[in-house]
Each structure stands twice: as structure tokens, then as C-alpha cells.
Amino acid sequence: MFIINCPFCGEREQSEFKAGGEAHILRPKQPTELSDDEWAEYLFMRKNIKGVQFERWNHAHGCRKWFNMVRDTSNDEIKAVYKMGEKPPLE
Amino acid sequence: MTKNLRIKTGKAIDETYRISFRFNGKTYYGFKGDTLSSALLANDVHLVGRSFKYHRPRGIMTAGSEEPNAIVQLHDKSARTEPNVRATEVEIYEGLEASSQNCWPSVNFDIGGINNFLSPLLPAGFYYKTFMWPASFWEKYEYFIRKSAGLGKSPTEADPDLYEHKYIHCDVLIIGSGISGIMAAKIAAKNGFKTLLVEEKPNLGGSTIYQNSDYFKINNQNSNSWLEKEINEIKKLKNLEIKTRTSVAAFHGYNFLLARENLTDHLPIEQRKDKTRHKLLKIRAKKVISATGSIERPMVFDNNDRPGILLSSAIKRYADFFGVACGEKNVLFTNNDSAYETATSLIQKGINIEAIIDNREQVDSKLVYEVEKNNIKIFKGYTVTDTFGYKRINRISIKQLSKDGQKVVGSRINLSCDCLGVSGGWTPAVHLFTQSGGKLKFRDEDQVFIPNTYPSDQLSIGSCNGDFTLDEILKNTPKSLKEFLDIKNTEYESLEIISSTNKSKRNIWLLPSDKVLGKTKSFVDYQNDATAKDIKLALREGFRSIEHVKRYTTTGMGTDQGKLGNMHALGIISETAGAKMGELGTTTFRPPYTPLTFGTIVGRNVGEYFDIFRKTPIHSWHEENKAEFENVGQWKRAWYYPKENENMHQAVQRESKAARESAGILDASTLGKIDIQGTDASEFLNRVYTNAWSKLAIGKCRYGLMLNEDGMVYDDGVTTRLGENHYIMTTTTGGAANVMGKLEDYLQTEWPELDVYLTSVTDHFATVSVCGPNSKKIVSEVIPDLDFSDESFPHMSFKNAKIGKINCRVMRISFTGEHSYEINIQANYGKSVWEKCMEAGKDYNITPYGTETMHLLRAEKGFIIVGQDTDATMTPIDLQMDWIVSKKKYDFIGKRSLYRSDTIREDRKQLVGLLTEDPNEVLEEGAQIVADVNKSPIEMLGHITSSYYSPNLKKSIALGVVRGGKNMMGHKLIIPMEKRNINVTVADPVFLDKENKRLNA
């Protein structure tokens, strides 16, 4: 169980958080103009990387804020946390 | 008369305190400080169990948590009974009752023992190979296999003990209190670290605490006295907390560890009342130091499992620590110096040693010379080839090893004995280290796996790090601690050390015999009866991965997780397959290190605390009025209110009729309520609901349907516009938290530009819903100042009102299809408003109804319940609710998905009404719907989602989803049941008052 440094509350136990899948997938502004394939790409396709992954997390049992996190899924090392709308601190 | 093998020098034993206990029904005596195994050995009892597969007699083998054989059941047939307990870990107390497992009728005469003679028929994978054909017979085989196997019996009564969970935060956690752990604790605590030291045994000091010999000295004192002084000193340190009888079960990432603190298992039963038995410690440590020690290896030779064969280190511990001789004619068998430490201990205590068999041809070690001086015969370059004695070893055969160690040569020598101590060297206890994600490396010179890379801020010291001699431990421990804790100096820099063991070792994984391997029983895993032969067979049959060999032969899969034999299994695989040990890797060590009780795992979360439940403010009224309750999400909701001897059906029929004929009252407080405010609130609702919200007038209510982005129905409910920028949304009872989470997600991540604020207010309001033709009369009596005329207060509108001085919100909305009102009032007034409505409704036979009646009434109207009539594969179009999907709105959540190639298929499952041919026949919810029962296989078209007998329509009604159902109006379909087929007709899902006359009446 890892410790997450919530950008609003500080370090808290993982059990206070909820994972929200891959980060930086923007909801299309004009969905009606997309083909079925383009919409399906947004709707279903996720990377699920073994290694460094950009993820969305929610401090569900805390401040309820969503934020982004860079995590190495192979060893759970958290490389960075940052607020929604901020640029990822590393590529 | 049993022999007494107690000698008067046991360190841990209080000989003034005698304790009686029972084993297999017979009374024995031991002393305070004894474990069950030491007390049994003192009474010359070695035979304690039968092996799992062959039912071979087995004895105590170790003195610690690695014990594979001496597994007992405690207090059989009582509520406190516990199976699979290691006799080596049970501290005896007055009244202890233990019994052998896995034997019937008794450990001395075990019918399953016949398996031993059938063993040529029971090779690895025997069960897989034999009982798979025909597959349908497995259930019959299984019954007999389970009966003859079985490890102990689970308790059948509720656990009378208390368990707790506790969080602990510390700077440094030290696991294990052997000499290196004690040194680490002192250094850490003295340097200002908040330190926790945990030890699985009841006492501190590991094996050094009884290393009382001239051959091991520190600063001119015997190592045990030196360590004892250290222990006395650390007990005074303020920064240090010490927990004994505490075994670390799991080492997770980020230095999160679980440990079980055992508080009462060593006490007589009558002293345990009201005390916590086990505490599960959830430890978060900044730094972790593993000083978990090492486990002595047995050796793999023919018949190496007889009672009376123990690890040499266990014989030493029993003699030095418990004052017990394991035998009167002892033979030691070794490939390294450790057995000579045991020998010097036995010599010191006057315990007879017949001979020592040493694999090594030449040994240059002080200890060995000392032992030789005592005229003990040492057979150098020899190996044990066989052992004899059924229930207790009485003789061994030995032979000389060839130069390469692959064969035996010369003639057989027989030696009689009653105890054989085996030492195959040491295996570092790296289980916790690898659990944490640590990677091992293989050290060739002594064939051990030791820690290599650490995944977190942690360190391994002492013999779990491969430092086996006193000398190495004392020199390396301070050095690595200084670096790890970033400190300049320790008090252990210039110790004078005498350490007499030599590191030489002759490691042979599978010792040769004069028999062919197929005729031997050389056990690798004692608990699961896996032999060297089984492992070789697995390799011959093509298994290569160590994980596969493990599962096929069950090596290492017992409750001891192969703490003794796994290395030999690896060694034999490596030799046979010609692979290097280091490349082969190890099997995965999984938590818990030693078994945990279920009580420890659940702690206080039992009974009513197992899962929390929520009660409405009106709950006590429902209880007083004999409601039956139903669980909805976390809520307890009134289900129905049986009168006199009514069953559920009768109660629901009565409630449903009353609600339509005069008046019904429902506690709707559990519905989720979300307060929505902000200048963009209307725009926000436009985006989350399928229908349009911008034009909803203040004071009006509207039903909304919420989809997932994939177009599937997610939730529904009525939302009311309270002001220009203020709405209150209701959600389903079970969906409230998820809807709130989803809305927050969109607001924070997709639409941060919207000025909208959400607050969950579910618990702030009680909701009383009054419905039926007389509802208006009743509610207007409760709120006399309000204008209830249809012109002023039509259906789907809202008014602020006051009951007495208390503000409330009244909505004229309906889930039953009847004229009805919902009064929302501050939660703590809920019950009083409910009672006022009951009083006002007396003359109208106002009838409280529960969720079951609510479901029936809404089904008559064809209103869906999300989660009952939908299952995350239903679009609004599938539900025949096209009317609620706005065509004009540019976008809303899920809109684009409503015309994906899959969602526009005509033959999707669609919601329809179903009427039975016989109006009294009520269908079963979940039953399949088909068109043709003669087709094979029968084609399933869908299933029933809701079904009731409607007292108002006087017929059975049902809702169901049917493939292409929308275009099947009037079609005849079949519900095939176990014994008969029921004929139904597809109908409109709205069964009652399609014109909504009753709503507006």
C-alpha cells in the first residue's frame, strides 16, 4: 500500500484514494463530428503500460479533488503528482 | 512408564512451576517456559503426526516456526479450537489440550498408513492424472480424497475471542531480536530514531542467548552473557518499543508491514476472558531492518523423515534452552561446522553422542578438534544412506562418499541410535525481503540466496544477509548500520571476538544412496510428502519452470511454505536440468510468513460492525411498527409492514391497493440528494442529463436520465429548480455516492470553466412521500397555509412551506403514478412530520408502504428502476424512452454513443411489458425468455427484470428485456421453467393509466 502526496492535503495512505485510469485523455469538444472509430478511440482505448504511466487519482476520502500522478507500475514508485490542468513535470 | 529426558539446565524453564497438559487424550507434565514440542520431547514423545499423502509417522523436526511435521489441533471440539498450529510455537499452559491431525483412528494406528505401501502408485501429479477421467466422476472422487487428506478441522462455533487492529508509525522497525537485531535496536534508539523491535518468540536474543560456550566469546565473556547485558540495557531505552510474540506476516511496498501480536495464546483459557487475543499491527516504518536470521537445512537422503530425526540446531535449542535431551543415543549428520556446536552443547550437559557423520573429508576447525578430544567417533567423508524404525528411528546405515560426492562406495556400516540430528547448512530467511520486492543473488561458495537490491529504505543484517558466523555478524552489522542510519560511530567498533566455527561446507543437494532413486523415499517437502523422485519425475515429464514444478509436485505448498525444503528442490532441479541456481530463481514467497487466524485479519469488523449500515431519521418508527427491512446499498429500508400474520405477498397486496384507492406513505429519505449551485448550473445539467434543462422554470421539477459516456443508462431522478442558479437533484438510493463522484469528476477535469458547486445533502433531509387520491387532503392538513390547488401547485412543481416554524420543501412529484407529494424537511424533524401525516391520514386509511410496494406500484406504471430493469447494457432507446433524449442539444454525456454501430442495432435487447396467458401466474424475475423451445440449443431472447401480481389490475404483470422486443408487440413468447413452459404476450410496459389521469386528478 503506497503513500500518495495529494497536491492539496499532503501525504496520505493509498486507501484514501481512488484510481481513475489513464490521464491526459481529453473529452472531444465536438463528439458529433467524430467517426465511430474516432469516438471508440476516446471511449475504449487505454494504454495500461508496464513502466512509467500517467494516471488520474481522486482523493475520494479526503478533499475529493482529482489530480494527476506519474507512477511506475512495475514497482509502484510515484515519480510526481500535479494538479489537473498543469503540465506533466516529466515526459 | 515414559522416560524423563529433562536435564536441569534449561535457560527458559522455571522448574518450580509444573504444568499439566493433554496430548492425544493423555496427560503429560511440563514446566513454565516449555513449548508443546519441548514438553513432549521431555516425555520422550517424538511421534506427533502423520504425513499428508502417505500417512507416514512423523515427529517434531524443528524448534521454530519453520516446523513442517508437528502440526496439531488445539482444543478440539471447543469454540476455541484451532487447526494447523505448530507444536514448536505453542507455549504450554495449565489445561492445554492438543491432538494430532491427519490420522484416523489414532496417530499410533493410522488406516491411511496403507498409502505408504501403495506409494509406488502415488507419484507426483497422481491425483491430476488419475481422477480426471471421466470428468463427471470428480465429485465422487473428491469426497473420498478430502476425507483421507484434510489438515485439521475448522471451528464450527463463533469465535469467543476479541481481536484488534492497530496502526503504528516509527522511524526504524527491526524484525528479529537475535544478536544483530539487538545491536541494531541499540544503535537506532540511541541515535534518536523512534524504534520498534519485534520478535516472534516470547523471549529476546535469538540463538546467541543460549550460546554458552568457551568457543564463542565477546570482550572476554561468553557470547550469551554479553548479549544478555545488551538486552538489559536496551530495555531501558526510551526511544525503543519492544514487542515479543509478534510475528511479521507481510512486508509490502513503501515499508508497510503487517504483524500479528499474540497477547493471550500462552495463558490458561480462563484467564483470557475480555482480553484481546491477537492484534494485527499495521506498521508504517520510515526504515526497516530485517534481522530475521536463518533456517537450518535438512538433508535429502533415503527415509529422512522418521520420528527422531531433527535439525541439529533444534536439538541444541531443546538442550540449551529448554533443558531437554531429544534422545539417549544421539547421532549427528552434517556437512558443515554447525553440528559440532550442537555436539559441544550435548557434551557439556553429559548427553550421549554415538557418532558424527560428516560429508566433508577434511575439516580444519577448532570446534571439530574439541569434539574429537572427547572420544566421539567422527565418520569423515561419509553419508547416511538409509534409516530404520517405523514410529521412531532406531538404526541408520552409512557409507563412504565417492570423491565427487555422486556415489557411495565401500561397505555399509550400521549404527543404532534413537535420535538423528541433521545439519545441511543454513538458508537465510529472506521471505519478508522478497515479499517487499527485493531481488536476491546466489552466492556460489556456500550455495545460498542473499539480498541483493532493496526496493525501499531497508536493510538486511546478520544471518538473513548471509553472515553466518559470530565473527562476521559482529564485524559487518555495525558497518552496514552506520551507512544505513547515516551515523558516525557505534559502540561496537572494537569488540574482541572469539568465534570457533569454520565456514567450510560440502553441499550435496541429493545425497547418493546404494539403492536406485526410484526405490528411495528422500523427502524434500515433509509436509506435502514431495520426494526427490517426484521432482525428477516432473522434470522428465517436461516441466521446466520452477513455479510449474512446485505446483505439479506441491513442493513448498504446505502451511510451512517449504521453509525447509525449497532450497533442495531448487538444487535438485538445477542439477538435473543443468541450469545454474542463480538463473533458476526462487519460487515466490507470499504473505503471511506464518499462518494468521481469520480473527486477526477481520479484527473488530464482525457482527454488526462487519459492514456499516445507514438508518433514516424515521427508522425507529418503522421498527416500532414491525416493518421488515431490506438492504439497499448501505441503507436499511422498510421493505413491507406485515399486519398480524400477513406474509410478504399479503402485506404488499394490501399496501398497494390502499395507496391507489386512498392514501399511502413512504419513507423516501434514502434517495440521494445533491445541491447544485452556480451561474452555470443549468448548463451543467444540460450536459449531464439527456434532456433539456435551460427552460425549466423556477419552482418546477423535471425527471432526468443520466448516461455513461458509452450511452448506457447510469442513474435517474427528479431535479427541481429552486432558484435562478440553484437546483436540487435526486438520485437513486444506491447510486448517490457514485453519481456525486462522477459529477465532480466532470466538473474538475473536463469542464473546469463551469461555475458550479456540488454538495451532498442526502443526510440533511428527511423525505416523506404521501400518495393516493386522498394525498392532497392529508398534506394540506399538515401544511394548512399552503395553496394546494392544481392551478397554483400542479404536478411536477415545488413550493417552499413551513410546518409550524420549520421550513420545508414540498414537491408534487410521483413515482407511483398517483397524485402525490414529497415533503423534505430538516432530518431531525422527519419522524414528527411522518407522525403528523399518519395522524392527518387516519380517516383515509393512510397506509405505510415499503420498497416492495413501491416497486410494484411503479411497475404498474412501467417506470424503470435503474439497476433492476437496466444492467449497464441498456440505452434510453432500448428502454423505449426516446422521448427523454433531446435531439436539439449539441452534446451531453453519452450522446455520441447513442448512434454507434452497435447501439443503433435493431436487434438489441429492449424493454417490453409481458402479460401471462393465465392472469394469476406470476413470473420469476431472472427467468429466460424464448420464442421456440423445440430449437436446440434453445435461443435465449432475454430475461424477466420485474414481475408482480398487481392487485389494482387484478392480473400478473412483468417487465423484461427481449431481443428486438420493440417490434414484437402482441407476439407470443415462452418462459421455460424447470417443469413447464409459461406462455406470455409482449405488451406495452405501461400497464396502468397511460394517460396520466391519476397524476393530475
Contacts between the chains, C-beta under 8 A, distances in Angstrom:
chain1	res1	chain2	res2	distance
A	1	B	252	5.8
A	1	B	253	7.2
A	1	B	254	6.7
A	1	B	256	4.9
A	2	B	253	5.9
A	2	B	254	4.6
A	2	B	256	7.9
A	3	B	254	5.4
A	3	B	284	7.8
A	18	B	741	7.7
A	20	B	745	7.1
A	26	B	750	7.9
A	27	B	709	7.8
A	27	B	750	4.8
A	30	B	891	7.7
A	31	B	891	5.8
A	31	B	895	6.6
A	31	B	896	3.7
A	32	B	890	6.9
A	32	B	891	6.9
A	32	B	895	7.4
A	32	B	896	6.2
A	34	B	896	6.6
A	36	B	900	5.4
A	36	B	901	5.6
A	39	B	896	5.2
A	39	B	897	7.1
A	39	B	900	6.8
A	40	B	900	7.3
A	43	B	709	6.1
A	43	B	710	6.1
A	43	B	897	6.9
A	56	B	749	7.2
A	58	B	741	7.3
A	58	B	744	8.0
A	58	B	745	7.2
A	60	B	741	7.0
A	64	B	744	6.0
A	65	B	748	6.7
A	66	B	744	7.4
A	66	B	745	6.2
A	66	B	748	4.6
A	66	B	749	5.3
A	75	B	253	7.5
A	75	B	437	6.4
A	75	B	455	6.1
A	76	B	253	5.1
A	76	B	254	7.3
A	84	B	748	5.9
A	84	B	749	5.4
A	84	B	752	7.0
A	85	B	752	6.4
